[in-house]
């Protein structure tokens, strides 16, 4: 007997594996810059370089990932990606214990995780419609977004506690979560068998970008996401530098502040479908983009006000609107794709919109390093974070027209049905 509200066994396995893995991801995202600043005494520039590696696979592997995922067995692809990420994350504490951990080693390990994640994310996005029916997609994406935001709530506090108790060995917990995720995918019924699409690899690559650009809705979403990701990663990359070196926030306090902050993101994942249903997904997306960026300026209140509450409140609002963005964006894009071309379309979107993140992260770390001598690390971090925020806020402009395009498409779809009924 299926429980009320359940989306089925296959989705629950998929969802469960993802939830565990996402919590583990937050551990690594938290521990790596903390380890660099306190154990390796890294500069802001070095922190930016490793942050860049986190997204480096997107421009390098993103285009081909969609073509290959369409042709490979997608369930096996997800399992393989989890195992590669397990090995790369486990290598970090091992090299530390061997006394050879350095910024270049972290760069390579993080880049390997990034590369595997590119293939995983393409297969992951394509997998959701295979586990639930079309009318349940928004609910499914909402639950997955809820897991992401729950991981952001629990992750930093768990990471801070684990780092305090275990040190670098905390990374082994993340490695274990990839094993659990792989086991969940392996337990699911076979799905996602590869299909050889007509045309060469190059033609399929070009098709993915053309589909994103030729569709007026997808084009606006792409431009908005590129703009957001040109400024947002600057803000996020500089945050640990601001907290640890600029404000002197202890690791445990910073972890607790970030966890409290992400509680707002959980609320966003819960209410975003309702807001989208009332205002329209496109309109909700546009305003969420603008507000997501502008609330980040709240960080300027520190140190005039206590740093931990400022970070918590600011990022609570920041996360709330980020959840609204993600919950609205995925169904909008899914509705504009055909089943045969989902892989290349998703991969092209990821490549175009996430490909700017490595450069943004590098710019953030470099800018703080260059400005610190004249402004001091605190003011340098603030200036760079404000600049990134204002740049990202421009994403509202292209997104503002999405709702009218969706409404027009809905009317055009209804007209033939009404004509058929009248005849």
C-alpha positions in Angstrom: 0.0 0.0 0.0 1.5 3.4 -1.0 1.5 6.1 1.6 -0.4 9.3 0.8 2.0 11.7 -0.8 4.5 9.1 -1.6 6.1 9.3 -5.1 7.0 5.6 -5.2 9.8 3.3 -4.2 12.1 4.2 -7.1 11.9 7.9 -6.4 12.3 7.3 -2.7 15.5 5.3 -3.3 16.8 8.0 -5.6 15.8 10.7 -3.1 17.3 8.9 -0.1 20.7 8.4 -1.8 20.8 12.0 -2.9 19.9 13.3 0.6 22.7 11.4 2.3 25.2 12.4 -0.4 24.2 16.0 -0.3 24.9 16.2 3.5 28.3 14.7 2.8 29.0 17.3 0.1 28.4 20.1 2.6 31.0 18.5 4.8 33.7 18.7 2.1 32.6 22.2 1.0 33.0 23.4 4.6 36.1 21.4 5.6 38.3 22.1 2.5 38.6 25.9 2.9 38.8 25.5 6.7 41.6 23.1 6.3 43.4 25.3 3.9 43.2 28.4 6.1 44.0 26.8 9.4 46.3 23.8 8.5 47.9 24.9 5.2 47.8 28.7 6.0 46.6 29.4 2.5 46.1 32.9 1.0 42.8 34.1 -0.3 44.1 33.6 -3.8 44.9 29.9 -3.1 41.4 29.5 -1.6 40.0 30.9 -4.8 42.1 28.6 -6.9 40.7 25.5 -5.2 37.2 26.9 -5.3 37.7 27.3 -9.0 38.6 23.6 -9.3 35.2 22.8 -7.8 33.6 23.9 -11.0 36.4 23.4 -13.5 34.9 20.3 -15.0 31.9 22.3 -16.3 33.5 24.1 -19.2 35.9 21.2 -19.9 33.5 18.2 -19.7 30.0 19.7 -19.7 29.4 19.7 -23.5 30.4 16.1 -24.1 28.8 14.9 -20.9 25.3 15.3 -22.3 26.1 13.3 -25.4 27.7 10.5 -23.5 25.1 10.2 -20.8 22.4 9.9 -23.5 24.3 6.9 -24.9 25.3 5.3 -21.6 23.3 3.4 -19.2 22.3 6.2 -16.8 21.9 4.2 -13.7 25.4 2.7 -14.0 26.7 6.1 -14.9 25.4 7.5 -11.6 26.9 4.6 -9.6 30.3 5.1 -11.3 30.3 8.8 -10.7 29.6 8.2 -7.0 32.6 5.7 -6.8 35.0 8.2 -8.5 33.9 10.9 -6.1 34.4 8.5 -3.1 38.0 7.9 -4.2 38.8 11.5 -4.8 37.5 12.7 -1.4 39.2 9.9 0.5 42.5 10.8 -1.1 42.5 14.2 0.7 42.9 12.9 4.3 45.2 10.1 3.1 47.6 12.6 1.5 47.4 14.7 4.7 48.4 11.8 6.9 51.2 11.0 4.5 52.5 14.6 4.8 52.1 15.5 1.1 48.8 17.4 1.2 49.1 20.8 -0.6 47.1 23.3 -2.6 48.0 21.5 -5.9 46.9 18.1 -4.4 43.6 19.6 -3.2 43.1 21.2 -6.6 43.5 17.8 -8.3 41.2 16.0 -5.9 38.5 18.7 -6.1 38.8 18.8 -9.9 38.2 15.0 -10.0 35.1 15.4 -7.9 34.0 18.2 -10.2 34.5 16.1 -13.3 32.5 13.2 -11.9 29.8 15.5 -10.7 29.3 16.9 -14.2 28.3 13.5 -15.5 26.3 12.8 -12.4 24.3 16.0 -12.6 23.3 15.4 -16.2 22.2 11.9 -15.5 20.5 13.0 -12.3 18.4 15.6 -14.0 17.4 13.2 -16.7 16.6 10.5 -14.1 13.9 12.4 -12.3 11.2 12.2 -15.0 11.9 8.4 -15.2 11.0 7.9 -11.6 7.8 10.0 -11.4 5.0 11.0 -13.8 4.9 14.4 -15.4 2.2 15.7 -13.1 4.4 15.0 -10.1 7.6 16.6 -11.3 7.2 19.8 -9.4 6.6 17.8 -6.2 9.7 15.7 -6.9 11.9 18.7 -7.6 10.6 20.3 -4.5 11.6 17.3 -2.4 15.0 17.2 -3.9 15.4 20.9 -3.4 14.3 20.3 0.2 17.0 17.7 0.6 19.6 20.1 -0.7 18.5 22.8 1.7 18.2 20.4 4.6 21.8 19.4 3.8 22.8 23.0 4.0 21.1 23.3 7.4 22.6 20.1 8.9 25.8 20.1 6.9 27.8 23.1 8.3 27.1 22.2 11.9 27.8 18.5 11.3 31.0 19.5 9.4 32.2 21.9 12.1 31.5 19.2 14.8 33.3 16.5 12.8 36.2 18.8 12.0 36.6 19.6 15.7 36.4 15.9 16.7 38.2 14.3 13.8 40.1 16.9 11.9 40.8 16.1 8.3 39.3 12.6 8.9 35.9 14.3 8.7 36.3 14.0 4.9 35.9 10.2 5.2 32.3 10.7 6.3 31.6 12.4 2.9 33.4 9.6 1.1 31.1 7.1 2.9 28.0 9.0 1.8 28.9 8.4 -1.9 29.0 4.7 -1.1 25.5 4.9 0.3 24.3 6.9 -2.7 25.8 4.3 -5.1 24.1 1.5 -3.2 20.7 3.2 -3.5 21.0 3.6 -7.2 22.2 0.0 -7.5 19.1 -1.2 -5.6 16.7 0.5 -8.0 15.2 -1.4 -10.8 17.1 -1.0 -14.1 16.3 2.2 -15.9 17.8 4.7 -18.2 19.3 2.3 -20.8 21.5 4.2 -23.3 20.3 5.0 -26.7 22.4 5.9 -29.7 21.0 9.2 -31.1 21.3 10.0 -34.8 24.2 12.3 -35.7 27.8 12.7 -34.7 29.0 13.7 -31.3 29.8 17.2 -32.6 26.3 17.6 -34.1 24.8 16.5 -30.8 26.9 19.0 -28.9 25.8 21.8 -31.2 22.2 20.7 -30.9 22.2 21.1 -27.1 23.4 24.7 -27.3 21.1 25.5 -30.2 18.0 24.1 -28.3 18.8 26.3 -25.3 19.3 29.4 -27.4 16.5 29.0 -30.0 13.8 28.5 -27.3 12.9 32.0 -26.0 12.2 30.8 -22.5 15.3 28.7 -22.2 17.4 31.6 -23.7 16.2 34.0 -21.0 16.8 31.4 -18.2 20.3 30.8 -19.6 21.2 34.5 -19.7 19.8 35.0 -16.2 21.7 32.0 -14.8 25.0 33.1 -16.4 24.6 36.5 -14.9 23.8 35.1 -11.5 26.8 32.7 -11.6 29.2 35.5 -12.7 28.7 37.3 -9.3 27.3 34.8 -6.8 30.4 32.6 -6.6 32.5 35.6 -5.8 30.4 36.2 -2.8 30.5 32.5 -1.7 34.2 32.1 -2.3 35.2 35.1 -0.2 32.8 34.3 2.7 35.2 32.0 4.7 37.9 34.6 4.3 35.6 37.3 5.6 34.4 35.1 8.5 37.7 33.5 9.6 40.3 36.2 8.8 38.2 39.4 8.6 35.8 38.9 11.5 37.7 36.2 13.5 34.7 33.9 13.7 35.7 30.5 15.2 35.1 27.4 13.1 32.3 26.0 15.3 30.5 29.4 15.5 30.7 29.8 11.7 29.3 26.3 11.1 26.4 27.0 13.5 25.7 30.3 11.8 25.6 28.7 8.4 23.4 25.9 9.6 21.0 28.4 11.1 21.1 30.4 7.9 20.1 27.5 5.7 16.9 27.0 7.7 15.5 29.7 5.5 16.4 27.6 2.5 14.3 24.7 3.9 11.3 27.0 4.2 11.9 28.2 0.6 11.8 24.6 -0.7 8.5 24.0 1.1 6.7 27.2 0.1 8.2 27.7 -3.4 5.7 25.4 -5.2 2.8 27.3 -3.6 4.3 30.7 -4.5 4.9 29.5 -8.0 1.4 28.2 -8.4 0.0 31.6 -7.3 2.3 34.0 -9.0 3.5 31.8 -11.9 6.9 29.9 -12.1 8.5 32.5 -14.3 7.5 35.5 -12.1 8.6 33.7 -9.0 11.9 32.9 -10.6 12.6 36.5 -11.6 11.8 38.1 -8.2 13.6 35.3 -6.4 16.8 36.0 -8.4 16.7 39.7 -7.5 15.9 39.2 -3.8 18.4 36.4 -3.4 21.1 38.8 -4.5 20.1 41.9 -2.6 19.7 40.2 0.8 23.3 39.3 0.6 24.1 42.9 1.3 23.1 42.3 4.9 26.6 41.0 5.5 27.7 44.6 5.6 26.1 44.9 9.1 29.1 43.0 10.6 31.1 43.8 12.7 28.9 46.7 13.8 26.5 43.9 14.8 27.6 40.5 16.1 29.0 38.5 13.2 27.4 35.1 13.8 23.7 36.4 13.9 24.4 38.7 10.9 25.7 35.7 8.9 22.8 33.5 10.0 20.1 36.0 9.2 21.6 37.1 5.9 22.1 33.6 4.7 18.7 32.4 5.9 17.2 34.9 3.5 19.8 34.1 0.9 19.0 30.4 1.0 15.3 31.0 1.0 15.3 32.7 -2.3 17.9 30.3 -3.8 15.5 27.4 -3.1 12.7 29.3 -4.9 15.1 29.8 -7.9 15.9 26.1 -8.1 12.4 24.8 -7.5 11.1 27.1 -10.3 13.9 26.8 -12.8 14.0 23.0 -13.2 10.3 22.5 -14.1 10.4 25.5 -16.5 13.3 24.1 -18.3 11.9 20.5 -18.3 8.7 21.7 -19.9 10.6 23.1 -22.9 12.6 19.9 -23.7 11.8 16.8 -25.7 12.5 13.4 -24.1 15.1 12.5 -26.8 17.2 15.5 -26.2 17.1 16.0 -22.4 20.7 14.9 -21.9 22.3 17.3 -24.4 20.0 20.1 -23.4 20.7 19.8 -19.7 24.4 19.5 -20.4 24.6 22.5 -22.6 22.6 24.5 -20.0 25.0 23.4 -17.2 28.0 24.2 -19.4 26.8 27.7 -20.4 25.6 28.7 -16.9 28.1 27.0 -14.6 31.1 27.5 -16.9 31.6 31.0 -15.6 31.8 29.9 -12.0 35.5 28.8 -12.0 36.5 32.2 -13.3 34.2 34.0 -10.8 35.7 32.0 -7.9 39.2 32.8 -9.0 38.4 36.5 -9.5 37.0 36.6 -5.9 40.1 35.2 -4.3 42.5 37.3 -6.4 40.6 40.5 -5.8 40.7 40.1 -2.1 44.4 39.4 -2.2 45.1 42.5 -4.3 42.9 44.8 -2.1 44.0 43.5 1.3 47.2 45.6 1.4 45.3 48.9 1.0 42.0 48.1 2.7 42.7 45.3 5.1 41.3 41.8 4.7 37.9 42.7 6.3 37.1 45.7 4.1 38.7 44.0 1.0 36.4 41.0 1.5 33.3 43.3 1.9 34.1 45.3 -1.2 34.5 42.2 -3.3 31.4 40.5 -2.0 29.3 43.7 -2.6 30.6 43.9 -6.2 29.7 40.2 -6.8 26.3 40.7 -5.3 25.4 43.7 -7.5 26.6 41.9 -10.6 24.5 38.9 -9.8 21.4 41.0 -9.2 21.3 41.9 -12.9 20.0 38.4 -13.5 16.5 39.8 -12.8 16.5 41.7 -16.2 16.4 38.7 -18.5 14.3 36.6 -16.1 11.6 39.3 -15.9 10.2 38.3 -19.3 9.9 34.6 -18.7 6.4 34.6 -17.3 4.8 36.4 -20.3 6.4 33.8 -22.6 5.1 30.9 -20.6 1.6 32.5 -20.5 1.6 33.0 -24.3 2.7 29.4 -24.8 -0.1 28.2 -22.5 -2.7 30.2 -24.5 -1.4 28.9 -27.8 -1.7 25.3 -26.4 -5.3 25.9 -25.2 -6.6 27.5 -28.5 -6.4 24.3 -30.6 -8.2 22.4 -27.8 -10.9 25.0 -27.6 -11.3 24.9 -31.4 -11.6 21.1 -31.3 -14.2 21.3 -28.6 -16.3 23.9 -30.5 -16.3 21.8 -33.7 
